[in-house]
Amino acid sequence: MTPQSHVESVEEGDEFYHVRFRDPDAFDEIRTPEWAAEVAEDVSKGAEVRMGKETGSDDWDVQSVLVKKSVGREGAGEQATKIVEKIES
């Protein structure tokens, strides 16, 4: 995993804020692994983590984190960053 806990954008969806850390076009494949959701749950109830496999690599990195809208836009960015830091540690 390549550490990068910098939020690129926070976009509002119907139920979640979609907090992007990396461009989805940089990946061959993106998944939402159950183990990552379990890690995220410790920080933000109901959060989901999208992991991407980098083009030309076997490494998987966090592409984005979905955080429930109830935490607010600023809170979503903060909680998503904590989730990524926890996964990367």
JOJO-V326875 format. One record per pair of residues at least 6 apart in sequence whose C-alpha atoms are under 6 Angstrom apart, sorted by the first residue. I is the first residue (numbers start at 1). J is the second residue. D is the distance in whole Angstrom. If there is no record, write none. Layout:
I & J & D
I & J & D
This chain:
1 & 59 & 6
1 & 60 & 6
1 & 61 & 5
5 & 81 & 6
6 & 21 & 6
7 & 20 & 6
7 & 21 & 5
8 & 20 & 5
8 & 21 & 5
9 & 19 & 6
9 & 20 & 5
10 & 18 & 6
10 & 19 & 5
11 & 17 & 6
11 & 18 & 5
15 & 69 & 6
16 & 66 & 6
16 & 67 & 5
16 & 68 & 4
16 & 69 & 5
17 & 66 & 6
17 & 67 & 5
17 & 69 & 6
18 & 66 & 5
19 & 64 & 5
19 & 65 & 5
20 & 64 & 4
21 & 63 & 5
21 & 64 & 5
22 & 63 & 5
27 & 52 & 6
27 & 53 & 5
27 & 54 & 4
27 & 55 & 5
28 & 53 & 6
28 & 54 & 6
28 & 55 & 5
29 & 52 & 6
29 & 53 & 5
30 & 51 & 6
30 & 52 & 4
31 & 50 & 6
31 & 51 & 5
32 & 49 & 6
32 & 50 & 5
36 & 49 & 6
37 & 48 & 5
37 & 49 & 6
40 & 47 & 6
40 & 83 & 5
47 & 66 & 5
47 & 67 & 5
48 & 65 & 6
48 & 66 & 5
49 & 65 & 5
50 & 62 & 6
50 & 63 & 6
50 & 64 & 5
51 & 61 & 5
51 & 62 & 4
51 & 63 & 5
52 & 60 & 5
52 & 61 & 5
52 & 63 & 6
53 & 59 & 6
53 & 60 & 4
65 & 80 & 6
67 & 76 & 6
